[in-house]
Amino acid sequence: MKVVLIVILGVLVGLFVAIEIGLRSLFGFGNPLIYIGDEKIGYLLAPNQQTYRFGSRIEINEFSMRSGKISKIHAPGTFRVLLLGDSIANGGWWTDQKNTISNLLMNSLTHTSNYQQIEVLNASANSWSPRNELAYLQKFGTFQSQNLVLLINTDDLFGTAPTSLPVGRDKNYPDRKPPLAIVEVLQRYTFKQKPIPELKALYQEGGDHVGIILEAIGNIQTLTQANNSQLIVAMTPLLRELNAKETRDYEIIARQRLRDFVTEKKINYIDFLPIFQANANPKSLYHDHIHLNLQGNQFVVDLIEKSLLESLG
């Protein structure tokens, strides 16, 4: 009987180890990206991280960018672009590093511009809005970028104040590695997310959200001009917005306010809504209801590249 129990125990231990190794090697569980809180930015990806998630390589550099290592001062003959955004710009776990918008844009510009070196930096994080991105610029600067591309989506026009409340409390914003891959799986898919009451109160923040976001974009433009850079604002739509019947009135009003604002401020603006609608199969550009897939990323890159080349003359 004792021998049988030892054999059973050995089998269970072996099975546990096999599952743990499989979850780590096949899916990247046990090594999630870590977040850190910031008083002004709210939160950002912890610097100097590398991981694989569901087969996609993810690298975060020393400035919390989804980019390789860089110098704050670029070398002579370099054309540098700073891409600012949320999970659409970041690409998340579903996008390999080489297929992010920033990397695709860098590779494409390398073949179409006359600069010796092209760098496209990617300062982004899940659920950022222009309020977070402005705070990032105020902390780190523009990295001598000749152009800044602010990539937003419709939801960003209603962004609330930056906060570090989700860090370490929301399962999507961990502040430490789990002890085991199996623990992470349980935390993500079995245990119910505990509510964060303070965050709920923040989401109910009153005031003119759109107006505050437009003010943040205006401050980004001012900061950009002060650093002898040019700003491009590009906005992608939610998938349901491609059907005019599913667009909500408050979104239509907010979009019009943005168009009026960028016109008044003379900001180079790319509205992807009509461009996506004119595509023969716009749904093929999406990973889900808001995020883009590789085809969608390339579609966005082509138009941003065109705008950047026009600004270069």
Short mmCIF file of the C-alpha atoms (twelve columns), coordinates in Angstrom:
data_MODEL
# 
_entry.id   MODEL 
# 
loop_
_atom_site.group_PDB 
_atom_site.id 
_atom_site.type_symbol 
_atom_site.label_atom_id 
_atom_site.label_alt_id 
_atom_site.label_comp_id 
_atom_site.label_asym_id 
_atom_site.label_seq_id 
_atom_site.Cartn_x 
_atom_site.Cartn_y 
_atom_site.Cartn_z 
_atom_site.pdbx_PDB_model_num 
ATOM 1   C CA . MET A 1   0.000   0.000  0.000   1 
ATOM 2   C CA . LYS A 2   2.799   2.371  0.910   1 
ATOM 3   C CA . VAL A 3   4.539   1.654  -2.391  1 
ATOM 4   C CA . VAL A 4   1.325   2.364  -4.282  1 
ATOM 5   C CA . LEU A 5   0.905   5.697  -2.520  1 
ATOM 6   C CA . ILE A 6   4.496   6.652  -3.364  1 
ATOM 7   C CA . VAL A 7   3.918   5.735  -6.999  1 
ATOM 8   C CA . ILE A 8   0.684   7.771  -7.120  1 
ATOM 9   C CA . LEU A 9   2.400   10.705 -5.461  1 
ATOM 10  C CA . GLY A 10  5.247   10.500 -7.957  1 
ATOM 11  C CA . VAL A 11  2.803   10.464 -10.866 1 
ATOM 12  C CA . LEU A 12  0.955   13.501 -9.479  1 
ATOM 13  C CA . VAL A 13  4.190   15.420 -8.945  1 
ATOM 14  C CA . GLY A 14  5.314   14.533 -12.458 1 
ATOM 15  C CA . LEU A 15  1.983   15.671 -13.880 1 
ATOM 16  C CA . PHE A 16  2.178   18.923 -11.936 1 
ATOM 17  C CA . VAL A 17  5.693   19.606 -13.218 1 
ATOM 18  C CA . ALA A 18  4.663   18.783 -16.796 1 
ATOM 19  C CA . ILE A 19  1.690   21.164 -16.602 1 
ATOM 20  C CA . GLU A 20  3.866   23.910 -15.091 1 
ATOM 21  C CA . ILE A 21  6.515   23.540 -17.788 1 
ATOM 22  C CA . GLY A 22  3.871   23.444 -20.520 1 
ATOM 23  C CA . LEU A 23  2.127   26.587 -19.281 1 
ATOM 24  C CA . ARG A 24  5.442   28.442 -19.177 1 
ATOM 25  C CA . SER A 25  6.949   27.225 -22.450 1 
ATOM 26  C CA . LEU A 26  3.817   27.176 -24.617 1 
ATOM 27  C CA . PHE A 27  1.863   30.153 -23.296 1 
ATOM 28  C CA . GLY A 28  4.281   32.243 -21.249 1 
ATOM 29  C CA . PHE A 29  2.296   31.987 -18.025 1 
ATOM 30  C CA . GLY A 30  4.308   32.675 -14.902 1 
ATOM 31  C CA . ASN A 31  6.126   35.591 -16.530 1 
ATOM 32  C CA . PRO A 32  3.578   38.362 -17.126 1 
ATOM 33  C CA . LEU A 33  4.507   41.957 -17.810 1 
ATOM 34  C CA . ILE A 34  4.807   43.928 -14.579 1 
ATOM 35  C CA . TYR A 35  3.416   47.414 -14.001 1 
ATOM 36  C CA . ILE A 36  4.554   50.197 -11.704 1 
ATOM 37  C CA . GLY A 37  2.573   53.124 -10.358 1 
ATOM 38  C CA . ASP A 38  3.467   56.748 -11.073 1 
ATOM 39  C CA . GLU A 39  2.045   59.814 -9.346  1 
ATOM 40  C CA . LYS A 40  1.465   61.744 -12.587 1 
ATOM 41  C CA . ILE A 41  1.317   59.108 -15.343 1 
ATOM 42  C CA . GLY A 42  -0.831  56.769 -13.261 1 
ATOM 43  C CA . TYR A 43  0.965   53.587 -14.253 1 
ATOM 44  C CA . LEU A 44  3.412   52.335 -16.826 1 
ATOM 45  C CA . LEU A 45  5.137   49.108 -17.734 1 
ATOM 46  C CA . ALA A 46  8.097   48.394 -15.500 1 
ATOM 47  C CA . PRO A 47  11.354  49.054 -17.393 1 
ATOM 48  C CA . ASN A 48  13.677  46.403 -18.790 1 
ATOM 49  C CA . GLN A 49  11.340  43.435 -19.261 1 
ATOM 50  C CA . GLN A 50  11.216  40.646 -21.806 1 
ATOM 51  C CA . THR A 51  8.672   37.862 -22.072 1 
ATOM 52  C CA . TYR A 52  6.810   35.570 -24.450 1 
ATOM 53  C CA . ARG A 53  3.038   35.416 -24.233 1 
ATOM 54  C CA . PHE A 54  1.077   32.989 -26.409 1 
ATOM 55  C CA . GLY A 55  4.012   32.826 -28.818 1 
ATOM 56  C CA . SER A 56  4.523   36.597 -29.100 1 
ATOM 57  C CA . ARG A 57  7.772   38.220 -28.024 1 
ATOM 58  C CA . ILE A 58  7.379   41.342 -25.898 1 
ATOM 59  C CA . GLU A 59  10.236  43.676 -24.976 1 
ATOM 60  C CA . ILE A 60  10.032  46.747 -22.746 1 
ATOM 61  C CA . ASN A 61  13.040  49.064 -22.630 1 
ATOM 62  C CA . GLU A 62  14.525  51.244 -19.906 1 
ATOM 63  C CA . PHE A 63  11.962  54.010 -20.553 1 
ATOM 64  C CA . SER A 64  8.948   51.676 -20.235 1 
ATOM 65  C CA . MET A 65  8.499   51.681 -24.018 1 
ATOM 66  C CA . ARG A 66  7.594   48.671 -26.119 1 
ATOM 67  C CA . SER A 67  10.858  49.159 -27.953 1 
ATOM 68  C CA . GLY A 68  14.433  47.979 -27.800 1 
ATOM 69  C CA . LYS A 69  17.112  49.847 -25.889 1 
ATOM 70  C CA . ILE A 70  17.628  53.451 -26.997 1 
ATOM 71  C CA . SER A 71  19.613  56.556 -26.143 1 
ATOM 72  C CA . LYS A 72  17.747  59.726 -25.139 1 
ATOM 73  C CA . ILE A 73  19.954  61.592 -27.614 1 
ATOM 74  C CA . HIS A 74  19.887  60.069 -31.074 1 
ATOM 75  C CA . ALA A 75  22.860  59.805 -33.378 1 
ATOM 76  C CA . PRO A 76  23.385  62.339 -36.209 1 
ATOM 77  C CA . GLY A 77  21.519  61.463 -39.394 1 
ATOM 78  C CA . THR A 78  18.719  59.758 -37.467 1 
ATOM 79  C CA . PHE A 79  15.025  60.309 -38.089 1 
ATOM 80  C CA . ARG A 80  13.214  59.547 -34.853 1 
ATOM 81  C CA . VAL A 81  9.456   59.208 -34.387 1 
ATOM 82  C CA . LEU A 82  7.782   58.855 -30.988 1 
ATOM 83  C CA . LEU A 83  4.532   56.896 -31.093 1 
ATOM 84  C CA . LEU A 84  2.249   57.510 -28.105 1 
ATOM 85  C CA . GLY A 85  -0.829  55.427 -27.434 1 
ATOM 86  C CA . ASP A 86  -2.736  52.796 -25.527 1 
ATOM 87  C CA . SER A 87  -3.087  49.050 -26.130 1 
ATOM 88  C CA . ILE A 88  -3.647  49.624 -29.864 1 
ATOM 89  C CA . ALA A 89  -0.192  51.168 -30.208 1 
ATOM 90  C CA . ASN A 90  1.280   48.734 -27.698 1 
ATOM 91  C CA . GLY A 91  -0.056  45.622 -29.400 1 
ATOM 92  C CA . GLY A 92  -0.517  43.606 -26.213 1 
ATOM 93  C CA . TRP A 93  0.109   39.892 -25.900 1 
ATOM 94  C CA . TRP A 94  -1.496  39.146 -29.295 1 
ATOM 95  C CA . THR A 95  1.172   41.073 -31.237 1 
ATOM 96  C CA . ASP A 96  4.759   39.967 -31.636 1 
ATOM 97  C CA . GLN A 97  7.365   42.709 -31.191 1 
ATOM 98  C CA . LYS A 98  8.180   42.693 -34.899 1 
ATOM 99  C CA . ASN A 99  4.513   43.253 -35.825 1 
ATOM 100 C CA . THR A 100 3.769   46.265 -33.622 1 
ATOM 101 C CA . ILE A 101 2.773   49.469 -35.387 1 
ATOM 102 C CA . SER A 102 6.027   51.113 -34.316 1 
ATOM 103 C CA . ASN A 103 8.222   48.319 -35.643 1 
ATOM 104 C CA . LEU A 104 6.320   48.020 -38.923 1 
ATOM 105 C CA . LEU A 105 6.568   51.786 -39.383 1 
ATOM 106 C CA . MET A 106 10.297  51.788 -38.641 1 
ATOM 107 C CA . ASN A 107 10.961  49.027 -41.165 1 
ATOM 108 C CA . SER A 108 8.872   50.713 -43.829 1 
ATOM 109 C CA . LEU A 109 10.453  54.149 -43.337 1 
ATOM 110 C CA . THR A 110 13.891  52.566 -43.552 1 
ATOM 111 C CA . HIS A 111 13.150  51.739 -47.201 1 
ATOM 112 C CA . THR A 112 11.339  54.956 -48.154 1 
ATOM 113 C CA . SER A 113 13.268  57.794 -46.467 1 
ATOM 114 C CA . ASN A 114 16.752  59.138 -47.102 1 
ATOM 115 C CA . TYR A 115 17.872  59.114 -43.474 1 
ATOM 116 C CA . GLN A 116 20.844  56.996 -42.409 1 
ATOM 117 C CA . GLN A 117 18.895  55.562 -39.488 1 
ATOM 118 C CA . ILE A 118 15.206  55.339 -38.586 1 
ATOM 119 C CA . GLU A 119 13.910  54.919 -35.048 1 
ATOM 120 C CA . VAL A 120 10.255  54.646 -34.091 1 
ATOM 121 C CA . LEU A 121 9.820   54.602 -30.323 1 
ATOM 122 C CA . ASN A 122 6.678   53.173 -28.736 1 
ATOM 123 C CA . ALA A 123 5.539   54.773 -25.466 1 
ATOM 124 C CA . SER A 124 2.241   53.077 -24.687 1 
ATOM 125 C CA . ALA A 125 0.287   51.068 -22.134 1 
ATOM 126 C CA . ASN A 126 -3.127  49.486 -21.843 1 
ATOM 127 C CA . SER A 127 -5.991  51.964 -21.349 1 
ATOM 128 C CA . TRP A 128 -3.849  55.081 -21.500 1 
ATOM 129 C CA . SER A 129 -5.502  58.229 -22.811 1 
ATOM 130 C CA . PRO A 130 -3.943  61.582 -23.817 1 
ATOM 131 C CA . ARG A 131 -3.893  62.523 -20.127 1 
ATOM 132 C CA . ASN A 132 -1.468  59.671 -19.365 1 
ATOM 133 C CA . GLU A 133 0.531   60.325 -22.521 1 
ATOM 134 C CA . LEU A 134 0.944   64.015 -21.711 1 
ATOM 135 C CA . ALA A 135 2.230   63.089 -18.243 1 
ATOM 136 C CA . TYR A 136 4.680   60.628 -19.834 1 
ATOM 137 C CA . LEU A 137 6.057   63.380 -22.069 1 
ATOM 138 C CA . GLN A 138 6.328   65.785 -19.158 1 
ATOM 139 C CA . LYS A 139 8.383   63.218 -17.246 1 
ATOM 140 C CA . PHE A 140 10.600  61.777 -19.977 1 
ATOM 141 C CA . GLY A 141 10.555  64.389 -22.758 1 
ATOM 142 C CA . THR A 142 10.278  63.804 -26.496 1 
ATOM 143 C CA . PHE A 143 13.611  61.980 -26.946 1 
ATOM 144 C CA . GLN A 144 14.635  64.448 -29.674 1 
ATOM 145 C CA . SER A 145 11.948  63.027 -31.949 1 
ATOM 146 C CA . GLN A 146 11.305  65.020 -35.097 1 
ATOM 147 C CA . ASN A 147 7.707   63.761 -35.138 1 
ATOM 148 C CA . LEU A 148 5.263   62.628 -32.483 1 
ATOM 149 C CA . VAL A 149 2.341   60.419 -33.464 1 
ATOM 150 C CA . LEU A 150 -0.523  60.376 -30.965 1 
ATOM 151 C CA . LEU A 151 -2.556  57.277 -31.800 1 
ATOM 152 C CA . ILE A 152 -5.927  57.284 -30.048 1 
ATOM 153 C CA . ASN A 153 -9.294  55.598 -30.416 1 
ATOM 154 C CA . THR A 154 -12.830 56.806 -29.806 1 
ATOM 155 C CA . ASP A 155 -12.906 55.583 -26.200 1 
ATOM 156 C CA . ASP A 156 -9.840  57.715 -25.394 1 
ATOM 157 C CA . LEU A 157 -11.910 60.864 -25.822 1 
ATOM 158 C CA . PHE A 158 -13.605 59.966 -22.538 1 
ATOM 159 C CA . GLY A 159 -10.492 59.028 -20.541 1 
ATOM 160 C CA . THR A 160 -10.490 59.684 -16.806 1 
ATOM 161 C CA . ALA A 161 -7.689  61.052 -14.655 1 
ATOM 162 C CA . PRO A 162 -4.486  58.958 -14.522 1 
ATOM 163 C CA . THR A 163 -4.407  56.646 -11.516 1 
ATOM 164 C CA . SER A 164 -2.221  53.893 -10.106 1 
ATOM 165 C CA . LEU A 165 -5.184  52.169 -8.412  1 
ATOM 166 C CA . PRO A 166 -5.197  49.116 -10.755 1 
ATOM 167 C CA . VAL A 167 -1.522  48.304 -10.165 1 
ATOM 168 C CA . GLY A 168 -1.214  45.188 -8.034  1 
ATOM 169 C CA . ARG A 169 -4.996  45.020 -7.532  1 
ATOM 170 C CA . ASP A 170 -6.347  44.356 -11.029 1 
ATOM 171 C CA . LYS A 171 -5.256  41.010 -12.492 1 
ATOM 172 C CA . ASN A 172 -4.377  42.780 -15.763 1 
ATOM 173 C CA . TYR A 173 -1.902  45.086 -14.002 1 
ATOM 174 C CA . PRO A 174 0.279   42.839 -11.795 1 
ATOM 175 C CA . ASP A 175 3.106   44.408 -9.813  1 
ATOM 176 C CA . ARG A 176 5.014   41.156 -9.244  1 
ATOM 177 C CA . LYS A 177 5.599   37.773 -10.839 1 
ATOM 178 C CA . PRO A 178 3.423   34.880 -9.611  1 
ATOM 179 C CA . PRO A 179 5.234   32.043 -7.832  1 
ATOM 180 C CA . LEU A 180 4.017   29.530 -10.437 1 
ATOM 181 C CA . ALA A 181 2.476   29.565 -13.899 1 
ATOM 182 C CA . ILE A 182 -0.415  27.512 -12.520 1 
ATOM 183 C CA . VAL A 183 -1.047  30.239 -9.927  1 
ATOM 184 C CA . GLU A 184 -1.300  32.868 -12.669 1 
ATOM 185 C CA . VAL A 185 -3.785  30.751 -14.631 1 
ATOM 186 C CA . LEU A 186 -5.950  30.359 -11.530 1 
ATOM 187 C CA . GLN A 187 -5.743  34.060 -10.747 1 
ATOM 188 C CA . ARG A 188 -6.703  35.058 -14.282 1 
ATOM 189 C CA . TYR A 189 -9.317  32.514 -15.227 1 
ATOM 190 C CA . THR A 190 -10.701 30.965 -12.043 1 
ATOM 191 C CA . PHE A 191 -10.753 33.516 -9.259  1 
ATOM 192 C CA . LYS A 192 -13.183 36.398 -9.610  1 
ATOM 193 C CA . GLN A 193 -11.648 39.861 -9.884  1 
ATOM 194 C CA . LYS A 194 -12.100 41.781 -6.632  1 
ATOM 195 C CA . PRO A 195 -13.750 45.178 -7.205  1 
ATOM 196 C CA . ILE A 196 -11.743 48.349 -6.611  1 
ATOM 197 C CA . PRO A 197 -14.268 50.791 -5.094  1 
ATOM 198 C CA . GLU A 198 -12.003 53.824 -5.472  1 
ATOM 199 C CA . LEU A 199 -11.613 53.068 -9.187  1 
ATOM 200 C CA . LYS A 200 -15.351 52.862 -9.677  1 
ATOM 201 C CA . ALA A 201 -15.690 56.303 -8.099  1 
ATOM 202 C CA . LEU A 202 -12.998 57.650 -10.428 1 
ATOM 203 C CA . TYR A 203 -14.827 56.326 -13.491 1 
ATOM 204 C CA . GLN A 204 -17.840 58.312 -12.357 1 
ATOM 205 C CA . GLU A 205 -15.780 61.504 -12.388 1 
ATOM 206 C CA . GLY A 206 -17.901 64.426 -13.465 1 
ATOM 207 C CA . GLY A 207 -17.077 67.322 -15.736 1 
ATOM 208 C CA . ASP A 208 -16.417 67.656 -19.447 1 
ATOM 209 C CA . HIS A 209 -14.261 64.578 -20.151 1 
ATOM 210 C CA . VAL A 210 -13.911 65.361 -23.839 1 
ATOM 211 C CA . GLY A 211 -12.903 68.933 -23.096 1 
ATOM 212 C CA . ILE A 212 -10.227 67.749 -20.659 1 
ATOM 213 C CA . ILE A 213 -8.880  65.301 -23.254 1 
ATOM 214 C CA . LEU A 214 -8.772  68.029 -25.906 1 
ATOM 215 C CA . GLU A 215 -6.889  70.244 -23.478 1 
ATOM 216 C CA . ALA A 216 -4.374  67.433 -22.944 1 
ATOM 217 C CA . ILE A 217 -3.911  67.087 -26.715 1 
ATOM 218 C CA . GLY A 218 -3.388  70.843 -26.918 1 
ATOM 219 C CA . ASN A 219 -0.722  70.616 -24.210 1 
ATOM 220 C CA . ILE A 220 0.947   67.782 -26.107 1 
ATOM 221 C CA . GLN A 221 1.033   70.021 -29.172 1 
ATOM 222 C CA . THR A 222 2.569   72.869 -27.144 1 
ATOM 223 C CA . LEU A 223 5.212   70.547 -25.721 1 
ATOM 224 C CA . THR A 224 5.882   69.146 -29.175 1 
ATOM 225 C CA . GLN A 225 6.374   72.593 -30.697 1 
ATOM 226 C CA . ALA A 226 8.634   73.637 -27.818 1 
ATOM 227 C CA . ASN A 227 10.898  70.722 -28.765 1 
ATOM 228 C CA . ASN A 228 10.919  71.588 -32.485 1 
ATOM 229 C CA . SER A 229 8.823   68.547 -33.335 1 
ATOM 230 C CA . GLN A 230 5.699   68.036 -35.395 1 
ATOM 231 C CA . LEU A 231 2.549   66.365 -34.091 1 
ATOM 232 C CA . ILE A 232 0.262   63.938 -35.883 1 
ATOM 233 C CA . VAL A 233 -2.976  62.856 -34.215 1 
ATOM 234 C CA . ALA A 234 -4.480  59.656 -35.609 1 
ATOM 235 C CA . MET A 235 -7.708  58.078 -34.383 1 
ATOM 236 C CA . THR A 236 -8.957  54.550 -35.046 1 
ATOM 237 C CA . PRO A 237 -12.634 53.632 -34.627 1 
ATOM 238 C CA . LEU A 238 -14.315 50.923 -32.620 1 
ATOM 239 C CA . LEU A 239 -15.438 48.035 -34.805 1 
ATOM 240 C CA . ARG A 240 -19.131 48.775 -34.253 1 
ATOM 241 C CA . GLU A 241 -18.626 52.359 -35.464 1 
ATOM 242 C CA . LEU A 242 -18.074 51.036 -38.973 1 
ATOM 243 C CA . ASN A 243 -21.842 50.572 -38.991 1 
ATOM 244 C CA . ALA A 244 -23.303 54.066 -38.747 1 
ATOM 245 C CA . LYS A 245 -26.401 52.685 -37.005 1 
ATOM 246 C CA . GLU A 246 -24.292 51.441 -34.098 1 
ATOM 247 C CA . THR A 247 -22.455 54.720 -33.479 1 
ATOM 248 C CA . ARG A 248 -23.733 56.516 -30.394 1 
ATOM 249 C CA . ASP A 249 -24.732 60.158 -30.453 1 
ATOM 250 C CA . TYR A 250 -22.236 61.182 -27.767 1 
ATOM 251 C CA . GLU A 251 -19.438 59.589 -29.814 1 
ATOM 252 C CA . ILE A 252 -20.466 61.502 -32.928 1 
ATOM 253 C CA . ILE A 253 -20.448 64.743 -30.939 1 
ATOM 254 C CA . ALA A 254 -17.061 63.958 -29.383 1 
ATOM 255 C CA . ARG A 255 -15.539 63.124 -32.760 1 
ATOM 256 C CA . GLN A 256 -16.803 66.389 -34.210 1 
ATOM 257 C CA . ARG A 257 -15.330 68.303 -31.292 1 
ATOM 258 C CA . LEU A 258 -11.978 66.662 -31.974 1 
ATOM 259 C CA . ARG A 259 -12.165 67.539 -35.675 1 
ATOM 260 C CA . ASP A 260 -12.996 71.159 -34.850 1 
ATOM 261 C CA . PHE A 261 -10.178 71.277 -32.304 1 
ATOM 262 C CA . VAL A 262 -7.434  69.924 -34.578 1 
ATOM 263 C CA . THR A 263 -8.611  72.237 -37.356 1 
ATOM 264 C CA . GLU A 264 -8.432  75.252 -35.055 1 
ATOM 265 C CA . LYS A 265 -5.003  74.232 -33.726 1 
ATOM 266 C CA . LYS A 266 -3.730  73.295 -37.201 1 
ATOM 267 C CA . ILE A 267 -2.796  69.776 -36.044 1 
ATOM 268 C CA . ASN A 268 -2.160  67.136 -38.698 1 
ATOM 269 C CA . TYR A 269 -5.066  64.726 -38.187 1 
ATOM 270 C CA . ILE A 270 -5.834  61.281 -39.599 1 
ATOM 271 C CA . ASP A 271 -9.384  60.042 -38.993 1 
ATOM 272 C CA . PHE A 272 -9.416  56.334 -39.769 1 
ATOM 273 C CA . LEU A 273 -13.194 55.956 -39.474 1 
ATOM 274 C CA . PRO A 274 -14.095 56.916 -43.076 1 
ATOM 275 C CA . ILE A 275 -10.918 55.231 -44.317 1 
ATOM 276 C CA . PHE A 276 -11.804 51.940 -42.623 1 
ATOM 277 C CA . GLN A 277 -15.414 52.220 -43.847 1 
ATOM 278 C CA . ALA A 278 -14.147 52.547 -47.422 1 
ATOM 279 C CA . ASN A 279 -12.167 49.318 -47.077 1 
ATOM 280 C CA . ALA A 280 -13.731 46.337 -48.857 1 
ATOM 281 C CA . ASN A 281 -13.505 44.184 -45.725 1 
ATOM 282 C CA . PRO A 282 -12.861 46.431 -42.701 1 
ATOM 283 C CA . LYS A 283 -13.650 43.700 -40.161 1 
ATOM 284 C CA . SER A 284 -10.575 41.832 -41.389 1 
ATOM 285 C CA . LEU A 285 -8.435  44.596 -39.833 1 
ATOM 286 C CA . TYR A 286 -9.495  43.823 -36.263 1 
ATOM 287 C CA . HIS A 287 -8.277  41.413 -33.607 1 
ATOM 288 C CA . ASP A 288 -11.395 42.119 -31.535 1 
ATOM 289 C CA . HIS A 289 -13.917 44.952 -31.139 1 
ATOM 290 C CA . ILE A 290 -11.228 47.622 -30.724 1 
ATOM 291 C CA . HIS A 291 -7.712  46.250 -31.253 1 
ATOM 292 C CA . LEU A 292 -6.146  45.717 -34.654 1 
ATOM 293 C CA . ASN A 293 -4.486  42.602 -36.040 1 
ATOM 294 C CA . LEU A 294 -1.357  42.514 -38.202 1 
ATOM 295 C CA . GLN A 295 -3.329  43.486 -41.310 1 
ATOM 296 C CA . GLY A 296 -4.917  46.379 -39.434 1 
ATOM 297 C CA . ASN A 297 -1.560  47.508 -38.053 1 
ATOM 298 C CA . GLN A 298 -0.086  47.555 -41.548 1 
ATOM 299 C CA . PHE A 299 -3.090  49.487 -42.857 1 
ATOM 300 C CA . VAL A 300 -2.567  52.159 -40.176 1 
ATOM 301 C CA . VAL A 301 1.188   52.231 -40.778 1 
ATOM 302 C CA . ASP A 302 0.768   52.927 -44.491 1 
ATOM 303 C CA . LEU A 303 -1.230  56.107 -43.866 1 
ATOM 304 C CA . ILE A 304 0.903   57.348 -40.983 1 
ATOM 305 C CA . GLU A 305 4.014   56.792 -43.100 1 
ATOM 306 C CA . LYS A 306 2.500   58.800 -45.928 1 
ATOM 307 C CA . SER A 307 1.790   61.674 -43.554 1 
ATOM 308 C CA . LEU A 308 5.312   61.544 -42.094 1 
ATOM 309 C CA . LEU A 309 6.923   61.584 -45.536 1 
ATOM 310 C CA . GLU A 310 4.795   64.574 -46.532 1 
ATOM 311 C CA . SER A 311 5.982   66.433 -43.419 1 
ATOM 312 C CA . LEU A 312 9.576   65.734 -44.468 1 
ATOM 313 C CA . GLY A 313 8.925   67.386 -47.791 1 
# 
